[in-house]
Amino acid sequence: MRTVSATKNRILLYGLDWFTEQHDAGMVCVKGNVRYRDAVYEGAAFCRLVASAAADAGAFGEFVRELNGCFAIVLQRDGALCAATDRLRSFPLCRTRFRDAWLVTDDLLRAMEDTGMQPEIDSGAMEQFLLSGFVIGQRTVFRDIFAVQAAEIVRLRDAETESERYFLYDPKMNVTPDPAEGVRTADTLFAQAIRRMTESAPDVRNWIVPLSGGHDSRLIVNYLYKAGIRNVVCYSYGVPENPQSRLSREVAEAFGYEWHFVEYTRGLFDAIREQGLLDRYFRFASCCASSMPHTQDFAAVYELGRRGILQRGDLFVPGHTLDFLAGSHLTPQVCAIQTPTQAAEAVQRHFSNWGSRRPDRALQREIGRILNDTGVSSNGFPECFDWQERQAKFIMHSLRVYEFFGYGWRTPWWDNDLTAFWQDMDVSAKLNRSFFFYGEKHGWLDAKLEGIPFENELCPPRASKPLSRRIIEAVPPSVLSRLLRATGYTRKFRINEGLHDLYGDIPIERLLAPFSVLPGYLRRHIAPYRKRLASQYDYHQVTLAYAIRRLFFGSVGR
């Protein structure tokens, strides 16, 4: 832990790889690496760069806007604090008033232990957390404790707070690229993003790619290969010979890259739980009490490390956010939105865990306030909301898995120039990812990948739900629970990943025992499903309930 207390304000930083330096103007704390005006900065050099820029408070926002990379910054200057995050909040921070002073931290639960803070749980925020996996806006699950949002600079002086958003994902949708020219431009930007990434880590041992059967990670290995990078290790996981892993192996072998498979078995998950690793990870990933712990890669990273395949000096390179940038979350229904009310209703789809489909007026009002604050158009708001909430707080939060086991990472597809290219693209080119798929077929992919399909081509999406799915959804949860327990049925995609076995064959209410400890506003969502075995329900949702029960209504690692 690094504690900064030159004034009564406090900075409590517990994570690895923070660099702190005292300067004439005050204290500077930084984490991550950035490119600024075509030079790479990290560690002490990054501290000095920030200290120099902070001397002009009025221009600090413009300086941060120019940073290209993943970072968090905390400044203490003239009795005030300032905290800033990158465009995807890669390293979460939160702040609060405590004993008439400001406190900024990257691990709220540990700060609560060290300071004696006992904040009150915010029931509305906790319900959001259960239903979506995150808490929206600046809120956390605790009252009067606030997260620093993606691309936000927060200035704290006396009892006053000033917030500046230096970037918003505001889809302009005003550029229709010529297909051939657009493909060439994107190809250059993809290659440039990979070059910048490799220049940021010249001493990397191996680039570790979680390679699925999808598009984003395939483009990662594709452009690494085209850049001449050969120290690449790929992996996949799940049940043996599942479609995702078969395609992953084919792609890796086409490039001659090392490939490993981790079979997800009950025994592997039991070993992880028995060692207390899962609970320790949940505590680690709770850092700012506004994002759920992500478990999908956890067992794979653990097992690859146990086998000695992963070593210090390796960096993970997931393909995060490219599908979002390319339009996978853009639908005709979103494009047709005309009013703020319609926009607020559209984003409520994120709050559908545990069978919740009820309209929530309080949530809709809060979403409406966020829409008003961002100032984006009504039909652009669903993507903006997805960026600052789901992409930043769920997808990027999966990076905590790598950090927990002591590994670094890079996310090249959120390069500033690449982001701008996709953000400006017209809706006709992004809808159904039409331009993206065109580019894959006309120049982006190396010839070695010809003939290897993508997972969505093996299992194309249905135009409508199959009859079996509609019947299942029509059965009351209490009845369905009994049927599922009798038949052992689990949904196909969970079998493919093998994650249905993460918590074993015990009833959900026993996993959360004592179930009565959870407050009524949470129990009412879970109660219809409590008799189901944990292996028969969506593992993300079970993870949410388990994390809430252990972290906020129980104890983990205390």
C-alpha positions in Angstrom: 0.0 0.0 0.0 1.1 3.5 -0.8 -0.3 6.1 1.6 0.0 9.8 0.7 -1.0 12.2 3.5 1.0 15.5 3.0 -2.3 17.1 3.9 -5.3 15.8 5.8 -6.6 14.3 2.5 -5.5 10.7 1.9 -4.6 8.5 -1.1 -4.7 4.8 -0.4 -3.3 2.8 -3.3 -3.0 -1.0 -2.8 -2.6 -2.3 -6.4 0.7 -3.3 -7.9 2.7 -1.1 -10.4 1.7 2.3 -9.0 4.5 4.8 -9.3 4.6 7.8 -6.9 6.9 10.8 -6.9 7.0 14.0 -4.8 7.4 17.2 -6.9 7.5 20.8 -6.0 3.9 21.1 -6.9 2.8 18.1 -4.8 2.5 14.4 -5.2 1.9 12.5 -8.4 0.7 8.8 -8.6 0.4 7.0 -11.9 -0.3 3.5 -13.1 -0.2 2.1 -16.7 1.5 3.1 -19.8 0.7 5.8 -22.4 1.8 7.2 -25.7 2.0 10.9 -25.8 3.1 12.8 -28.9 4.6 9.6 -30.3 6.7 8.7 -27.2 6.0 6.0 -24.7 5.8 6.8 -21.0 5.4 4.6 -17.9 6.7 4.6 -14.3 8.9 7.5 -13.3 8.9 9.0 -16.8 5.1 9.0 -16.7 5.1 10.7 -13.3 7.3 13.5 -14.5 5.2 13.9 -17.6 2.0 14.3 -15.5 3.7 16.6 -13.0 4.8 18.9 -15.8 1.3 18.9 -17.4 -0.4 19.4 -14.0 1.4 22.7 -13.6 -1.2 24.2 -15.9 -4.5 23.2 -14.3 -6.6 24.7 -17.1 -4.9 22.7 -19.8 -4.7 19.4 -17.8 -7.9 18.1 -19.4 -6.6 18.6 -22.9 -3.4 16.9 -21.9 -5.2 13.8 -20.6 -7.3 13.8 -23.8 -4.1 13.3 -25.8 -2.9 10.3 -23.8 -3.2 7.1 -25.8 -3.2 4.0 -23.6 -4.4 2.6 -20.3 -3.8 4.6 -17.1 -4.9 6.0 -13.8 -3.6 9.2 -12.3 -4.0 10.6 -8.8 -2.6 14.1 -7.9 -2.2 15.9 -4.6 -1.6 19.6 -5.1 -2.1 22.7 -3.0 -4.4 20.9 -0.6 -6.6 19.4 -3.3 -6.9 16.0 -5.0 -7.4 15.1 -8.6 -8.1 11.7 -10.0 -8.3 10.7 -13.7 -9.0 7.4 -15.6 -8.5 6.4 -19.2 -11.3 6.0 -21.8 -12.3 2.6 -20.5 -11.5 3.0 -16.7 -8.9 0.3 -17.0 -7.7 0.8 -13.4 -10.8 1.7 -11.2 -10.6 4.5 -8.6 -13.2 5.8 -6.2 -13.4 8.7 -3.7 -15.4 9.8 -0.7 -15.4 12.3 2.2 -14.2 10.8 5.4 -13.6 12.7 8.7 -13.9 16.1 6.9 -11.3 15.2 4.3 -11.1 13.5 0.9 -10.0 9.9 0.4 -9.1 8.4 -3.0 -8.4 4.7 -3.3 -8.2 1.8 -5.7 -9.4 -0.8 -3.2 -12.4 0.3 -1.3 -12.9 -2.7 1.0 -9.3 -2.6 2.1 -9.5 1.2 2.7 -12.6 0.6 4.8 -10.6 -1.8 7.0 -7.6 0.5 7.3 -9.6 3.6 8.1 -12.5 2.2 10.0 -15.1 3.6 7.5 -18.4 1.9 7.8 -20.5 3.2 4.9 -24.2 2.4 4.6 -25.2 0.1 1.7 -27.2 1.8 -1.0 -30.1 -0.6 -1.6 -31.0 0.9 -5.1 -27.4 0.6 -6.2 -27.1 -2.9 -4.8 -30.2 -4.0 -6.7 -28.6 -2.5 -9.9 -25.5 -4.6 -9.2 -27.5 -7.8 -8.9 -29.5 -7.2 -12.0 -26.7 -6.0 -14.3 -23.3 -6.7 -12.8 -22.5 -3.0 -12.4 -23.7 0.2 -10.7 -24.4 3.0 -13.2 -22.8 6.4 -13.3 -20.6 7.5 -10.4 -22.4 5.4 -7.8 -21.1 2.4 -5.9 -23.0 -0.1 -3.7 -22.3 2.3 -0.8 -23.9 5.6 -0.1 -21.7 8.7 -0.5 -18.8 6.7 -2.1 -18.4 7.4 -5.8 -16.4 5.8 -8.6 -14.4 7.8 -11.1 -16.0 7.0 -14.4 -14.4 6.1 -17.7 -12.6 9.2 -19.3 -13.3 11.3 -16.2 -11.2 13.8 -14.3 -12.5 14.5 -10.8 -11.1 17.5 -8.8 -11.7 17.6 -5.1 -11.1 20.7 -3.0 -12.5 21.5 0.4 -15.9 19.9 0.3 -16.5 20.6 -3.4 -16.3 18.2 -6.3 -15.8 19.1 -9.9 -16.1 16.6 -12.7 -14.9 16.8 -16.3 -15.5 14.1 -19.0 -12.7 14.6 -21.5 -14.1 11.9 -23.9 -17.5 10.4 -24.6 -18.3 7.6 -26.9 -20.7 9.6 -29.0 -21.3 7.7 -32.2 -21.3 10.4 -34.9 -22.2 8.0 -37.7 -21.5 10.5 -40.4 -18.8 8.9 -42.5 -19.6 6.3 -45.2 -16.3 4.8 -46.2 -15.5 3.8 -49.7 -15.2 0.0 -49.2 -11.8 -0.5 -50.7 -10.3 2.7 -49.2 -12.0 2.0 -45.8 -10.5 -1.5 -45.7 -7.0 -0.1 -46.4 -7.4 2.6 -43.7 -8.6 0.2 -41.1 -5.8 -2.3 -42.0 -3.3 0.5 -41.4 -4.9 1.4 -38.1 -5.0 -2.2 -36.9 -1.3 -2.7 -37.7 -0.5 0.7 -36.1 -2.3 -0.3 -32.9 -0.3 -3.6 -32.7 3.0 -1.7 -33.4 2.2 0.7 -30.6 1.4 -2.1 -28.3 4.6 -4.0 -28.9 6.7 -0.8 -28.6 5.1 -0.3 -25.2 6.5 -3.6 -24.0 9.9 -4.3 -25.7 10.9 -6.8 -23.1 7.8 -9.0 -23.1 8.5 -12.7 -22.7 5.4 -14.0 -24.5 2.2 -12.4 -25.8 -0.6 -14.5 -24.4 -3.8 -14.5 -26.4 -7.1 -16.0 -25.1 -8.1 -17.2 -28.6 -11.8 -18.0 -29.2 -13.6 -18.9 -32.3 -14.8 -15.4 -32.8 -13.5 -12.3 -34.6 -11.8 -10.0 -32.1 -9.1 -12.3 -30.8 -8.5 -13.8 -34.3 -7.6 -10.3 -35.5 -5.2 -10.0 -32.6 -3.2 -13.1 -33.7 -3.6 -12.1 -37.3 -2.0 -8.7 -36.9 0.7 -10.0 -34.5 1.7 -12.5 -37.2 1.6 -9.9 -39.9 3.9 -7.7 -37.7 6.4 -10.5 -37.5 5.7 -11.3 -33.9 6.4 -14.9 -33.1 6.6 -15.1 -29.3 2.8 -15.7 -29.1 1.1 -18.3 -27.0 -2.7 -19.0 -27.5 -5.1 -20.9 -25.3 -8.7 -21.9 -25.1 -10.8 -23.8 -22.6 -14.1 -25.5 -21.9 -15.2 -29.1 -22.7 -13.0 -31.1 -25.0 -13.5 -30.5 -28.7 -16.1 -27.7 -28.3 -16.5 -25.6 -31.4 -14.8 -22.5 -30.0 -11.7 -24.5 -29.1 -11.5 -26.4 -32.3 -11.4 -23.1 -34.3 -9.0 -21.6 -31.8 -6.5 -24.5 -32.4 -6.9 -24.3 -36.2 -6.1 -20.6 -36.2 -3.0 -21.0 -33.9 -1.7 -23.9 -35.9 -2.1 -22.0 -39.1 0.4 -19.4 -37.8 2.6 -21.9 -36.1 1.8 -20.4 -32.7 1.9 -22.5 -29.5 -1.6 -23.5 -28.4 -2.9 -24.9 -25.1 -6.3 -26.2 -24.0 -7.6 -26.2 -20.4 -10.4 -28.6 -19.9 -13.0 -27.2 -17.5 -13.9 -30.0 -15.1 -15.6 -30.3 -11.8 -12.3 -31.4 -10.3 -10.5 -28.2 -11.5 -13.2 -26.0 -10.1 -13.3 -27.9 -6.8 -9.5 -27.5 -6.4 -9.8 -23.7 -7.0 -12.6 -23.3 -4.4 -10.9 -25.6 -1.8 -7.8 -23.4 -2.0 -9.9 -20.3 -1.3 -8.7 -18.8 -4.6 -12.1 -17.9 -5.9 -13.0 -16.0 -2.7 -9.7 -14.3 -2.7 -10.1 -13.3 -6.3 -13.6 -11.9 -5.6 -12.2 -9.8 -2.8 -9.4 -8.6 -5.2 -11.8 -7.8 -8.0 -14.3 -5.9 -5.8 -11.8 -3.0 -5.8 -14.3 -0.1 -6.2 -17.6 -1.9 -5.4 -19.3 -1.0 -8.7 -18.4 -4.0 -11.0 -18.9 -7.8 -10.7 -15.9 -10.2 -10.6 -15.4 -11.8 -14.0 -14.9 -15.6 -13.8 -14.8 -16.8 -17.4 -11.0 -17.1 -17.8 -10.1 -17.6 -14.1 -9.7 -21.4 -14.1 -7.7 -21.3 -17.4 -5.2 -18.7 -16.2 -4.8 -20.6 -12.9 -4.2 -23.9 -14.6 -1.8 -22.5 -17.3 0.2 -20.9 -14.5 0.2 -24.2 -12.5 1.6 -26.0 -15.5 4.4 -23.5 -15.9 3.2 -22.3 -19.3 2.7 -18.8 -18.0 5.7 -17.0 -16.5 6.5 -13.5 -15.2 7.1 -11.2 -18.1 4.2 -12.5 -20.1 1.5 -10.1 -21.2 -2.1 -11.0 -22.0 -3.7 -9.5 -25.2 -7.5 -10.1 -25.2 -9.5 -8.7 -28.2 -11.8 -6.6 -25.9 -14.3 -4.0 -27.2 -13.6 -4.4 -31.0 -17.0 -6.0 -31.6 -18.6 -3.1 -29.8 -16.7 -0.5 -31.8 -17.6 -2.3 -35.1 -21.3 -2.2 -34.4 -22.3 -5.5 -32.7 -24.5 -3.7 -30.2 -26.1 -1.4 -32.8 -29.5 -2.6 -33.9 -32.3 -1.3 -36.2 -34.4 -0.7 -33.0 -31.6 1.5 -31.6 -31.3 3.4 -34.8 -35.1 4.1 -34.7 -35.0 5.7 -31.3 -36.3 9.3 -31.4 -37.0 10.3 -27.8 -35.1 10.3 -24.5 -37.8 8.1 -23.0 -37.2 5.5 -25.7 -33.5 5.7 -25.1 -33.9 5.1 -21.4 -36.2 2.1 -22.0 -33.7 0.6 -24.5 -30.8 0.5 -22.0 -32.9 -1.2 -19.3 -32.2 -4.4 -21.2 -28.9 -4.5 -19.3 -30.9 -5.0 -16.0 -32.4 -8.4 -16.8 -30.5 -10.8 -14.5 -32.5 -13.2 -12.4 -35.5 -13.0 -14.6 -36.2 -9.3 -14.0 -38.3 -7.7 -16.8 -40.3 -5.3 -14.8 -40.1 -1.5 -15.7 -38.3 0.4 -13.0 -39.3 4.1 -12.9 -36.5 5.1 -10.5 -33.9 3.4 -12.7 -35.4 5.0 -15.8 -35.2 8.5 -14.2 -31.5 7.9 -13.2 -30.8 6.7 -16.8 -32.5 9.8 -18.0 -30.3 12.0 -15.9 -27.2 10.3 -17.4 -28.5 10.8 -20.9 -29.0 14.5 -20.1 -25.5 14.8 -18.6 -23.8 13.2 -21.6 -25.7 15.4 -24.1 -25.6 12.7 -26.8 -28.5 12.1 -29.2 -31.3 9.7 -28.1 -30.4 7.1 -30.7 -26.7 7.4 -29.9 -27.2 7.0 -26.1 -27.6 3.2 -26.0 -24.0 2.8 -27.4 -22.7 5.6 -25.1 -24.3 3.9 -22.1 -22.9 0.5 -23.2 -19.5 2.0 -23.4 -19.3 3.7 -20.0 -21.2 1.0 -18.2 -20.9 -2.5 -19.7 -17.7 -2.2 -21.7 -15.8 -0.3 -18.9 -17.3 -2.0 -15.9 -17.8 -5.6 -17.1 -15.8 -6.4 -20.2 -12.6 -4.5 -19.1 -13.1 -5.6 -15.5 -12.2 -9.1 -16.7 -8.6 -7.9 -16.8 -8.5 -8.2 -13.0 -8.1 -12.0 -13.5 -4.7 -11.5 -15.1 -3.7 -9.0 -12.4 -4.7 -11.4 -9.6 -2.3 -14.0 -10.9 0.5 -11.3 -11.3 0.4 -10.8 -15.1 0.1 -7.6 -17.1 -2.0 -7.0 -20.2 -2.6 -4.8 -23.2 -5.9 -3.9 -25.0 -4.8 -2.7 -28.5 -8.2 -2.4 -30.1 -9.0 0.7 -27.9 -6.2 2.7 -29.5 -7.4 6.3 -29.9 -7.0 6.5 -33.7 -8.8 3.2 -34.2 -11.6 4.2 -31.9 -12.1 7.5 -33.8 -12.3 5.5 -37.1 -15.1 3.4 -35.9 -16.9 6.1 -33.9 -17.3 8.3 -37.0 -18.5 5.5 -39.3 -22.1 5.8 -40.7 -24.7 3.5 -39.3 -25.3 1.8 -42.6 -21.7 0.5 -42.5 -21.8 -0.5 -38.8 -25.2 -2.1 -38.7 -24.9 -5.9 -38.5 -21.1 -5.3 -38.6 -21.4 -5.2 -42.4 -18.2 -3.2 -43.0 -16.3 -5.2 -40.4 -17.2 -8.5 -42.1 -16.4 -7.1 -45.5 -12.9 -6.0 -44.3 -12.2 -9.5 -43.0 -13.0 -10.9 -46.5 -11.1 -8.3 -48.4 -7.7 -7.8 -47.1 -7.4 -7.8 -43.3 -6.9 -11.6 -42.7 -3.7 -13.4 -43.7 -4.1 -16.0 -46.5 -3.1 -18.7 -43.9 -6.6 -18.2 -42.3 -8.5 -18.9 -45.5 -11.1 -21.6 -45.1 -11.2 -21.4 -41.2 -14.8 -20.4 -40.3 -15.8 -18.2 -37.4 -18.0 -19.6 -34.6 -21.0 -17.5 -35.6 -20.8 -19.0 -39.1 -21.0 -22.5 -37.6 -24.0 -21.5 -35.4 -25.7 -18.5 -37.2 -28.2 -16.6 -35.0 -31.8 -17.5 -35.4 -34.3 -15.0 -36.7 -36.6 -16.0 -33.8 -36.3 -18.0 -30.7 -36.8 -21.8 -31.1 -40.0 -23.3 -29.8 -38.2 -25.1 -27.0 -36.7 -21.8 -25.7 -40.1 -20.1 -25.8 -41.6 -23.0 -23.8 -38.9 -22.9 -21.2 -39.3 -19.1 -20.8 -43.1 -19.6 -20.3 -42.7 -22.1 -17.5 -42.8 -20.5 -14.0 -39.3 -20.5 -12.4 -40.4 -22.6 -9.4 -41.8 -25.3 -11.7 -38.8 -25.1 -14.1 -36.4 -25.5 -11.2 -37.9 -28.9 -10.3 -37.9 -30.0 -14.0 -34.3 -28.9 -14.4 -33.2 -30.8 -11.2 -35.0 -33.9 -12.4 -33.5 -33.9 -16.0 -30.1 -32.4 -15.4 -30.6 -30.1 -18.4 -28.2 -27.2 -18.9 -28.1 -24.7 -21.8 -25.8 -25.6 -24.6 -23.6 -22.6 -24.5 -22.7 -23.3 -20.8 -21.9 -26.9 -21.7 -19.6 -25.5 -24.4 -17.6 -23.5 -21.9 -18.0 -25.9 -19.1 -18.6 -23.1 -16.6 -21.9 -24.6 -15.4 -19.8 -26.7 -13.0 -18.1 -23.6 -11.4 -20.0 -23.9 -8.1 -20.9 -27.6 -8.3 -24.2 -29.4 -7.8 -25.6 -27.6 -4.8 -28.8 -25.6 -4.6 -28.4 -21.9 -5.1 -29.9 -21.1 -1.6 -27.2 -23.4 0.0 -24.4 -21.6 -1.9 -25.8 -18.3 -0.5 -26.4 -19.7 2.9 -27.7 -18.4 5.1 -30.0 -17.1 2.4 -32.0 -15.0 5.0 -28.9 -12.7 5.4 -29.6 -11.1 2.1 -32.1 -8.3 2.3 -35.6 -8.7 1.0 -35.1 -6.4 -2.0 -32.4 -8.9 -3.3 -34.1 -12.1 -2.1 -37.2 -11.4 -4.1 -35.2 -11.6 -7.4 -33.4 -14.8 -6.4 -36.1 -16.6 -4.5 -37.9 -18.2 -7.5 -34.6 -19.8 -8.5 -33.2 -20.7 -5.1 -34.0 -24.4 -5.3 -32.1 -24.9 -8.6 -28.7 -26.4 -8.6 -26.0 -23.8 -9.2 -24.9 -25.9 -12.2 -28.4 -25.5 -13.8 -28.4 -21.7 -13.8 -26.4 -19.0 -15.6 -23.0 -18.9 -13.9 -22.6 -15.1 -14.4 -25.8 -14.6 -12.4 -24.8 -17.1 -9.7 -21.5 -15.4 -9.5 -23.2 -12.0 -8.9 -25.3 -13.4 -6.1 -22.4 -15.3 -4.5 -20.2 -12.2 -4.6 -22.8 -10.0 -3.1 -23.5 -12.5 -0.3 -19.9 -13.0 0.6 -18.5 -9.5 0.1 -21.3 -7.3 1.4 -23.4 -9.5 3.6 -20.7 -11.9 4.8 -17.0 -12.0 4.8 -14.2 -13.0 2.3 -10.6 -13.1 3.4 -11.2 -11.1 6.6 
